[in-house]
Amino acid sequence: MFQESALHDLSPDDRALFEAFGSGPIRTPPFDHVHHAVETHAARRPHVTAVEHLGESLTYAELDIRASLLAELLVRRGVRPGDHVGLFLSRSISMVVGILAVLKAGAAYVPQDARTASQDELRRVVRHTRIDVVLTTSEDAAVLPDHLAAVVTIDTLPDVRAFHRTITADSEIAAVVLTSGTGVRISHATLCNVLLTAPGSLRITPGTRVSQLLHIASRTAMWEILGALVNGGTLVLRGDDAERTASTADVVIATPGVLQSIDPDRCRRAHTVAVTGERCPRALADRWSRRAAFFNACGRTELGIVNTVQQHEPGSGPLAIGRPVPNTTVYVLDEDRRPCPIGAIGEMWAGGACVTEGYAGLADLTARWYRPDPFLGGDHVMFRTHDLVRWTSDGRLEHHGQVGDLVEVRGFRVSPYAVTTALESAEDCDHATTLVHDGRLTSFISPATASPDAARRAVAQRLPYYCVPGLIVPVGSLPATDRGKLDQPALLSRLDGERQAPVA
């Protein structure tokens, strides 16, 4: 029950709905540590394939044995419960062995892609998160900077079938994931809460094939990797072709930018698809939801992975980000952190089991964004997401951009999010984005055959005249970064030579 004193500004009807809509169901995850779930699957189903990559694979029994051996080597190297261990490598089976080994040793892993992160960035991560030991592979070790930390190569483990395992205490923290250069401490309990309860478990059962498509240092990759393993699924690591990997999977998790590049007709065995990490175009959700159960989710690294999820049905109205996942809460608050009436747009704050343990080594920053939760009371903490949302009459959350998502153009304040949403309402526009370039609104629409005139009319019909983009550029697709987010510099570089439709 929410604290009555925190709801006094609302009418009696809104108080009831504020609590009913904002409270996720109460569920008890079957495990409270990630590696305990994986070890249980290894004991019960040792011959099920745990991970495969480019023709190689490990069963759960093989994965557990290799990870246990590596965990013992880490302990003998001085790794202790609560330590941070760098996982600096590229996508491989060794990556999965390394993650499980760090958790077995009672430590937290800090993932970075050794092939995309610069040497300066890797040094900064080591300093910032206080890493003494880095796990990598023989091949990736060649690109790591000198004198980084003690380096252990996972693929050169000795062939030991029996060894004495040192018993270590479990740590509360499972991973430290970098967001905007700051390390977020994510607990086992937070991960187990979303990955081992519906809808975050995504219908993954033993043997379910789950693709791994995303940048390994992102929070969404945790949904792929750990979501597969804690539920006994088979993790399918991608090679160079993301679509080929997705076509062999039962469950596909991606950012909308990555999913946009995959043809649903090639993914006929996929029964579940989930997206998070950025705004999802309605057309993309409609296209995939005709093929599979499609889940649109919202979250922040500071909330583990996701804190709201919604299954979308084609033609069911505006695309929503859903309801709170189990054991979590969502509050729609005004700028003074007071509850907004139901239906009013406010900022989303999240509480309960999704809230992480704050920023590594940054107590002041943690205190700024993680605040005491007046609705749950006690020692509970809530996190400010910066997402603008509103409750619908049936208790779904609609996303309306972010706090600060306003730009000044021609003397007016405009929301690029609102412009993009209006553009995508045009019949032939599947995906769009809006930026400010050279002092004017510039929009990109996809596919390349989309009509700029129709897109312009769609904006003019829904928004004031000053929201109509000064330039609308059709492109074949919207480019994504290696983390699956919109690549704005690459998009702006396409302005020369593209078919353009400026406003007169």
N, C-alpha and C positions, 0 to 999 in steps of 0.2 A: 504493500500500500504506500502511495505517495504521502509525504508529509502535508497535512491539511494547511499548515501555516504558509506554505510556499505557493498555494493556489488561490489565495484570498482575492486576487485581482480578477479572477474569472467568474463568470456566471455559473450557477449550479449545473446547468446542462453542459457547459464547456469543461467544467472540472471533471465530470464523469468521462467525457470523451477524451480529454487530455491524458487521463490515466489509462483508459482502455486502448486508445490508439498507440500510446507511447510505451507500452509495456510488451516485451516479447514473451512468448510462452515459457513456462518453467520446465526445463528438461535437465536431466542429469547425464552428462557425457559418460560413456563406459570407462574412460581412462582419463587421468589427469596429467600424464606425461606422454609426449609424442613417442618416445622410444619404447615405452611399455606396450603401447598398442602394436608397434611393429614386431616386437619380440613375441607377442602373443600369436600373431599371424604366422611367424616363423615356426613356432611350436605346433600349431594346429594344422597348418597347411604348408609344410616345408617345401613341397615340390612345385607350388604355384610360382610362376615367373613374377619377380618383383620389379625388374627393370630391364629394358632392352634398348640397344643403341647400335645402329648400323651393322646389324647381323650378330652382335654379341649380346649376351644376357646373363642375368644371375637369378636364381631362385631365391625365395625368402630365406631358406636355410643357408645358402651360400652368402647372401648379403649379410645376414646376421653374424656369421662366423668371421667374415672379413672385417666387418665393422667392430666386432669385439676385439679382434687382434689389434687393429689400429687404435682403439680406445686404450688398450693396455700400453701400447707404445707411447701414446700421448701422456698417460699418467706417469710413466717412467721418465718422460722428458720434463716432468715437473708441472704439467697441467693439473690444476686443482678445481674443485667445484666452484662455480661462479666466475671462472676465468673466461676471457674472450679469445677465441681461436679464429684466425683468418682462414677463409676458404677462397683462395685466389687461384682460379683456374678457369678453363672453358668447359662447356657442357660435355659431360662424359659420365660413364658408369662410376668412375672414381669420385665424381662430385657427390653422388648419392651415398657411396660408402663413407665419404668424409663427413657428410652431414650427420649420419647416424652415429658414427664413431664419436664425434664431438659431444653429442647428446648423451651417449653412454658414459662418457668420461665425466659427466656432470657439468660441462662447460656450455657456453653459447657460441654458435657459429656466426661469423661475419662474412657474408658472401660478396665477392667482387669478381667480375669477368676479367681475367688477366689479359685478354686480347683486346678489350675495348677501353679499359681504364688506363689512364696514363701512369707512368711511374711516379710522377709527383702526387697524383691522386692516391695511389696505393700507399705511399709514404704517409700522406696526411691521414688516411684511414687508420693506419697502424698507430700513429700518435694519438689520434682523437679517441679511439676505442681501447687503447692500452693493450695492444696485442703483442705477445711474446713469441707465439708459435704460429706459423703459417702452413697450411696444408695446400699442396699443389700436385701437379703431375710432372713427370720428367720433361715432357715437351713444353709445358707452360712455365716451368722453372726458368727456362732460357730467357723469358721476357720480363721476369721480375727484376726490380732494381737490386743492386748490391747492398749488403748490410741492412736488409729489411727487418729480419727477425730470424729466429731459428726455423729453418725450412724442412718440412717432412714431405717426401714424395709418396703419394698414396699407391701408385702403381708399382712400386718396388718393395712392397711388403714381403717379408720372408715367407716361405711356404711352410707354415707351422700349423699342424693339425691339432695339437694339444698344447696348451700353455696355461700358466697360472694367472687367473684373472683377479686383479686387485679390486676389491669392492669399494666403490666410491659413493658418496652421497649425491642425491639428485639435486639439481639446481632449479630454482624457480624460473630463471630466464633461459629460453631456448635459442633466441637469435637476437642479433643487433642488426637492424636493416637501416641503411642510409637513406635519408630523404632530405633533399635540399642541403646536402652536406652534413646533416646532423643524424647521429645514430639513435634510433628508437629501440628501446629494450622491450622485446615481446616475450611474454611468459608462455610456458607450456599450457597453463590453464586457459589463457586467452585463445591459443591455437586449437586446443582440444574442444573448446566450447563451440567454435564455428565449424570445425572440420568433422566433428563426430556427431553433430545433430543436424536434422533437416531444417531448412533447405540447403545449408552450406555443405552438407555431405554429398550433395548432387547425385544421389542414387548410386554411389560407387559401392560395389560389393566385391568380395574376393574374385579376382580374375578380370574385373572390368578394366578395359584398356583406356588409359587416360593420357592424352598427349601432353608433352612438355614443349611449348613453343616459345615461351617468353624469356626475356633477359633474366639471367639467374640471380641478379642482385635486387630484383623487384619484389615487392610484397605479393604481387599476383602470382609469381612463380612459386611461392610457398603454397598457394592454393593447389597448384598443379602437383608439385612434388610431394608435399606432406599430406595433402588431401588423398592422393592415391595410396600412399604407404600406410597411413593409419587405418584405412578401410580395407586393406588387403588387395588393392588393385594392382594392375600392371602398368608401370610408368613407361611411356614410350617417348624417348628423347629424340628430338628432331635432328636431322642433318641439315643440309643446305636448303631443302625444300620443305617449308612449313606445311604447305597444302598436302603434300604426299604423306607426311606424318599424320596430319589431322584425318586424312581419308581412311586410316587404319584404326581410328580410335572410336570408342563408345562415348567418351566424354571429352568435350573440347572446352577449355577455359582460355580466354584471350582478352586483350583490350579490343575495343571496337575497331581501332586502326588496323590491327593484325587480322581480325576476323573479316574485315572488308576485303582483304586480298585472297580470301579462300572461297571457292565455289561450293555452296552447299550441296549441289548435285553430285559432287565428288565424295561427299561425306555421308554416304547412305547408311552406314552402320551407326552413326552418331545418334544416340537417343537423348542426350542432354548437352546443352551448350550454355555457357555462362560468360558474361562480360562484366568488367569493371575497369577502373583506372582512368576513365574519361567519359565524356558524354556520349551516349549511344544514339545514333540516328534512328528515328522510328522505322524507316524503310528497311534498315538492316535487321531490326528486331522482327519485323513482319516476315521478311524473307526466310530467316532461320526458324522462326516459330512454326512455320508450315511444315518444316522437316523434323523438328525435334522439340523437346521441352526446353524453352528458352528462358533463362533467368537474367534479369538486369539487376545489377548490384551496385551499391555505393559504399565507399569506405575511405579510410585514410590509413597510412602506415601506423599512425598513433592509435588506431583502433584495430590493430592486428592485421586483418585482411579486409573484411567487409562487415558492416554493421546493419545494413538493410538489404533485403533481397525481395524481388518480385518476379513471379512467373508471368510472362507476357503471352497473351493470346492474340493472334492476328485479328485486326479489326475491332479490338476491345476498347478503343478510346486512347487517350494520351498515354504515352509510355511513362510508367511510374518506376520509382526506385524501391517501392515496396514498403515493408514493415520491418520492425526490429527483429533481429535473429534471436533465438532463445536466450533467456537470462540476461538480456540487455534492455536498455531504455533509450528513447529518443525524445528530446524536448525541442519544441519550436519556440524560440525566445526572441524578445526584442533587444535593442542595443543596450538596455539596462538589465538584461538577463531576467526579464519578467515574462511569464507565459503569454504567448499570443493567442487570441481567440481562434477557435477552429476555423480554418479556411483562410486565415490571414497569412501572408508571407513573412517569415522570420528566419533567423539563423538556427541551423541544427546543432544542438549539443547532444552528446551521447554519453550514456552511463552504463553501469553494470559490468558484466563479465567481459565486454569488448575492450575496455580501457586498458592500455598498456602501462608499463612501469616508468614511463617518462623518457627523457633524453639522457644518453650516457654522458656522465660528467658535467651536466649542465643543469644544476638545481634551480638557478634563477629562471631559465627558460621554461623548465618544467612547471614551476609555480605560476608562470604567466598564462600557460595554455591549459593546464590541468587544474581545475578549480574544485573546491568542496561542492558536493552535490546536495543542494537544499531539498531536493524532491525525495531522494532515498534516505538522506540523513546519515548520521553516524560517521564512519570513516570513509564513506563512499566518495568517489571522485568522478567528475564529468569532464569531457574534453570538447573544446570548441573546434568545429569542423570547418568553419568559413563557408559552408554550403547554405544557400538560400533555398528554403523549401516551404511547402504548405501542405496541410492535410486536406484530402478530398473528403466528401461527405461519408464515404464508405471506409475511411481509415487507411488510405494509401498515401504515400508521400510523393509529391511531384517536385522535381528539381527545377529551380529557377535561377541558376547561375551561382555566383559566389559573391561574398562580401567584397566590395572593391571592384566588382566586374562592371565598371562604368568608365566610359571614355568620353572626353569632350571633343565634339566635332561641330564645327560651324557655330559654336557658342551654345550648343545643346549637349546635355549628358545623355549618352546612349548606352544600352546594354548590348554588346556584341552577341551574347548568348541569345537574347530575344530576337535579334536580327537573323541569326543562324537558324533558329527554330522556325521562323517565318519563311525563310528560303526553302527549307526542306518540306514545307507544305505544298510547294509547287509540284504538279503532277509528275514531271519527268526528272525531278531532282532527288537523288537518293541520299546524298551526303553533302554537307556544306561546312564552311567555317568562315569567320569574319575577323579581320585584323584591321589595325590602323596603319596605313602606309602613306607617307608623304602628306600627312595631315588629313587624310580622308578615309572613310570606310571602304575597305577593299574586301570583297567576298570571292571565295572560290567554290564552285559547285561541281558536282560529279554525278553522272558520267560526263564525258566530253560532249555528248550529244544533247545535254540539257540546255534548255533555252534561257539565255540571260533575260530576255524580255518577260518571259513567264515568271521567272524568279523575282524580277523587279516588281511585277504586278502583285505577286503574293505578299511581298513586304509592304507595299503601299496599301493593300487592303486591310492589313492587320495592325500597322504601326504608323505613327506620325511621319510626315513627309521627310523630316530630317534623319530618319532612320534608314531611308533607302540608300543602299551602298553607292558610292561614287563610281565604283568599278566592279564589275562582275565578270569573273574569268572561269569559263568551263575548263576542266582538266579531266584527264582519264581517271585519276585516282588521287587521293590526298596522301602525300608521303608520310611515313612514320619513322620515328627514331628507332635505335636499337632496343629501346625499352617499350616500344609499341605506342608511344604518344605521338601526337601531331608534330611534324617537323616543320616549324614555321619558317626558318631560314631557307630550307629547300623549296618550300612553297613559294616564297617571295622571289626566289631566283628564277621561277618560271614565268614571271611577268613578261619578260622580253620574248617575243616570238609566239606567245599564246594568242588565241582569238579573244579579243577583249570587247566589252560592251560598256563604254563610259556613259555616264549620265550627261545629257546636254546641259 
